[in-house]
């Protein structure tokens, strides 16, 4: 699925929500989306920092043994 198709789906969903629930729910939807993006970025940075720590330790495996 390409980004154009995903964007089209999101726009259609947004239009359906506006018609069904009214424009007052848009700030709630935006806030929830923003919190989701914020949490995803935080998780990605935690994963990157964990990977950096493992590479600094010289351990590649999860059991603590060095990789060849």
Secondary structure, DSSP 8 states (H G I E B T S, - for coil): --HHHHHHHHHHHHHHHHHHH-GGGHHHHHHHHHHHHHHHHHHHHHHHHHHHHHHHHT--STTS----
